[in-house]
Amino acid sequence: MDPNRTFGEMPLPLFQPAQDEAALVPIPGGKAPSYLADHRARLRDRFMKGGASAMPDYEMLELVLFRAIPRQDVKPLARRLIETFGDFNRVLTAPATRLEQVEGVGPAVVTELKIVEAAAQRMARAKVMHRPVLSGWDALLDYCHTAMAHREIEQFRVLYLDRKNVLIADEEQARGTVDHVPVYPREIIRRALELNASALILVHNHPSGDPTPSDADITMTARIAQAADSMGIIIHDHLIIGKSRELSFRSQGLL
């Protein structure tokens, strides 16, 4: 991780193929040939019988792309997306502007990918919202990784808890760049008071994949903790989410 990074103060319809998606190889007459229909049927059958665990990332993407591009071979596009972004998760979480730069990607593909991303996040979020967080820590970590681990820019979230440590609000405070996100401690505390929250969990991601905190991360966390303490609000933890693991300030003795 770059030690010079800064952490400054501050906060469905059916889809038709778009014009640029048609460039994937137009099919005369608009009807998919039998070999393509057979391939899609086999892929769907494998998924239904064996699940996603045995399927490579590009085949999972094919399944998603079938709906967006119903009459064309989407395997080349699926492979191109994996080559561009690295894996299935990074394709789903890539910004729309980056996705649109990939040959063959148009509005229908972007929309379909973003629907799947939103569905995954909503399912993970449902396991932690309005539930005691400290007794469901693994589910909380799963949600944070689903929502933040593969993003290309830093995002800072605050989880607000009531007196029973039930999660009452999950709010994004700020977005930044690849190595910086602005955060306003006073805004965090003001919002906690509005929600009548008794405790907070701070969460942000490191797009580099390395969750090691910078000096600026540590300094900012101390400022937020000091502001919270003055109002009788507890900071349970500050989690930094990396690509494959997270770091807990509490576990590292930093909080």
C-alpha positions in Angstrom: 0.0 0.0 0.0 1.2 3.5 -0.8 2.2 5.1 2.5 1.6 8.5 1.0 -2.1 7.9 0.5 -4.3 10.6 2.1 -7.5 10.2 4.1 -8.7 13.7 4.4 -11.5 15.5 6.3 -14.8 16.6 4.8 -18.8 13.2 4.0 -37.5 -4.3 -14.5 -38.1 -4.5 -18.0 -37.0 -7.0 -20.6 -33.8 -5.6 -22.3 -33.2 -5.3 -26.0 -29.6 -5.3 -27.3 -28.2 -1.8 -27.7 -26.6 -0.6 -30.9 -23.0 -1.2 -29.9 -23.9 -4.6 -28.4 -25.2 -5.7 -31.8 -21.6 -5.5 -33.1 -20.9 -8.7 -31.3 -21.8 -10.6 -34.5 -25.2 -9.9 -35.9 -27.3 -13.0 -36.7 -29.3 -12.9 -40.0 -33.0 -12.9 -39.4 -32.6 -12.0 -35.8 -33.0 -15.7 -34.7 -30.3 -17.5 -32.8 -28.9 -20.6 -34.5 -29.6 -24.0 -33.0 -26.0 -24.5 -31.8 -26.2 -21.2 -29.8 -29.6 -22.2 -28.3 -28.1 -25.6 -27.4 -25.1 -24.1 -25.8 -27.2 -21.8 -23.6 -29.5 -24.7 -22.6 -26.5 -26.8 -21.6 -25.0 -24.0 -19.6 -28.2 -23.3 -17.8 -28.7 -27.0 -17.1 -25.1 -27.3 -15.6 -25.8 -24.3 -13.4 -29.2 -25.7 -12.1 -27.7 -29.1 -11.4 -24.3 -28.2 -10.0 -24.5 -24.6 -9.0 -22.0 -21.9 -9.5 -19.1 -23.4 -7.7 -17.9 -25.6 -10.6 -18.4 -22.9 -13.2 -15.5 -20.5 -14.3 -16.2 -16.8 -14.0 -16.7 -16.3 -17.8 -19.5 -18.9 -17.8 -21.2 -17.2 -14.9 -21.0 -14.0 -16.9 -22.4 -15.7 -19.9 -25.5 -16.7 -17.9 -26.0 -13.0 -16.9 -25.4 -11.8 -20.4 -28.0 -14.1 -22.0 -30.8 -11.8 -20.9 -29.1 -8.7 -22.1 -28.1 -10.1 -25.5 -30.7 -12.8 -26.3 -29.7 -13.7 -29.9 -25.9 -13.5 -30.0 -22.9 -15.5 -28.8 -21.8 -13.7 -25.6 -18.8 -16.0 -24.7 -16.3 -13.6 -26.4 -17.7 -10.7 -24.5 -17.7 -12.6 -21.2 -14.0 -13.5 -21.7 -13.2 -9.9 -22.7 -14.8 -8.5 -19.5 -12.9 -11.0 -17.3 -9.6 -10.1 -19.1 -10.4 -6.4 -18.6 -11.4 -6.4 -14.9 -9.9 -9.6 -13.5 -12.8 -11.6 -12.1 -16.6 -11.9 -11.9 -16.9 -9.7 -8.8 -14.9 -6.9 -10.3 -16.9 -7.0 -13.5 -20.1 -6.6 -11.5 -18.8 -3.7 -9.4 -16.9 -1.9 -12.2 -18.2 1.7 -12.8 -20.6 1.9 -15.8 -18.3 4.3 -17.6 -15.5 1.7 -17.4 -17.8 -1.1 -18.6 -18.9 1.0 -21.6 -15.3 1.2 -22.8 -15.3 -2.6 -23.4 -16.1 -3.5 -27.0 -19.6 -5.0 -27.2 -20.9 -3.4 -23.9 -23.9 -1.2 -24.2 -26.7 0.0 -21.9 -28.5 -3.3 -21.7 -25.4 -5.1 -20.6 -24.5 -2.4 -18.0 -28.1 -2.5 -16.7 -28.1 -6.3 -16.3 -24.7 -6.3 -14.5 -25.8 -3.6 -12.2 -29.1 -5.4 -11.4 -27.1 -8.5 -10.4 -24.7 -6.4 -8.3 -27.6 -4.7 -6.5 -29.3 -8.0 -5.9 -26.2 -9.5 -4.3 -25.7 -6.5 -2.1 -29.3 -6.4 -1.0 -29.3 -10.1 0.0 -26.1 -9.6 2.0 -27.5 -6.4 3.6 -30.7 -8.1 4.6 -28.8 -10.5 6.8 -27.4 -7.7 9.0 -30.0 -4.8 8.9 -32.2 -4.6 12.1 -30.2 -7.4 13.7 -27.7 -7.5 16.5 -24.4 -6.8 14.8 -21.9 -8.1 17.4 -23.5 -11.5 17.5 -23.6 -11.7 13.7 -20.1 -10.5 13.0 -19.4 -12.9 10.2 -22.5 -11.8 8.3 -21.5 -8.2 8.7 -18.0 -9.0 7.3 -19.6 -10.8 4.4 -21.8 -7.8 3.7 -18.9 -5.4 3.8 -16.9 -7.5 1.4 -19.8 -7.9 -1.0 -20.5 -4.1 -1.0 -16.9 -2.8 -1.0 -14.1 -5.2 -1.6 -14.0 -5.0 -5.4 -14.6 -1.3 -5.9 -12.0 0.8 -7.8 -12.4 3.9 -5.6 -12.4 4.4 -1.8 -15.8 4.5 -0.1 -16.4 5.3 3.5 -19.5 3.9 5.3 -20.8 4.3 8.8 -23.0 1.6 10.4 -25.2 3.1 13.1 -26.3 0.9 16.1 -28.9 1.4 18.8 -28.5 0.7 22.5 -28.9 -3.1 21.9 -26.3 -3.0 19.1 -28.9 -3.5 16.5 -28.0 -2.1 13.1 -30.5 0.7 12.4 -28.8 2.5 9.5 -26.0 1.8 7.0 -25.0 5.0 5.1 -22.3 5.9 2.7 -20.6 9.1 4.0 -18.3 9.7 1.1 -16.6 8.5 -2.1 -13.1 9.4 -3.1 -10.4 8.3 -5.5 -8.2 5.2 -5.7 -6.3 6.2 -2.5 -8.2 9.0 -0.8 -11.7 9.6 0.6 -12.8 12.7 2.4 -14.4 12.3 5.8 -16.1 14.8 8.1 -16.1 13.6 11.8 -18.7 16.3 12.7 -21.1 15.1 10.0 -20.8 11.5 11.3 -21.6 12.5 14.9 -24.4 14.8 13.8 -26.0 12.0 11.9 -25.6 9.6 14.8 -27.5 12.1 17.0 -30.3 12.4 14.4 -30.7 8.6 14.4 -30.4 8.4 18.2 -27.5 5.9 17.6 -25.5 4.7 20.6 -22.6 3.1 18.7 -20.9 3.2 15.4 -18.9 0.9 13.2 -16.7 2.7 10.6 -15.9 0.9 7.3 -13.9 1.8 4.3 -12.2 0.0 1.5 -8.7 0.0 0.0 -8.9 -0.5 -3.8 -5.3 -1.7 -3.8 -6.5 -4.8 -2.0 -4.2 -4.3 1.0 -6.1 -3.4 4.1 -3.1 -2.1 6.0 -4.0 1.3 7.5 -2.1 4.4 6.7 -1.0 7.0 9.2 -3.8 9.2 7.9 -6.4 6.4 8.5 -5.2 6.0 12.1 -5.3 9.8 12.7 -8.8 10.2 11.2 -10.1 7.3 13.2 -8.8 8.8 16.4 -10.5 12.1 15.6 -13.8 10.4 15.0 -13.5 8.4 18.2 -12.7 11.6 20.2 -15.7 13.4 18.8 -17.9 10.3 19.5 -16.7 10.0 23.0 -17.6 13.6 23.8 -21.2 12.8 22.9 -21.3 9.4 24.7 -21.2 7.4 21.5 -19.1 4.2 21.2 -17.0 3.3 18.3 -17.0 -0.5 18.2 -14.6 -0.8 15.3 -13.1 0.6 12.2 -12.9 -2.1 9.4 -10.7 -1.7 6.3 -11.9 -4.0 3.6 -9.3 -5.4 1.2 -9.8 -7.6 -1.8 -9.6 -10.9 0.2 -9.3 -9.9 3.8 -10.2 -7.2 6.2 -8.4 -5.4 9.0 -10.0 -4.6 12.3 -8.7 -1.5 14.2 -10.0 -3.1 17.4 -8.2 -6.4 16.9 -5.0 -4.5 16.0 -5.1 -2.4 19.2 -5.6 0.8 17.1 -8.9 1.7 18.7 
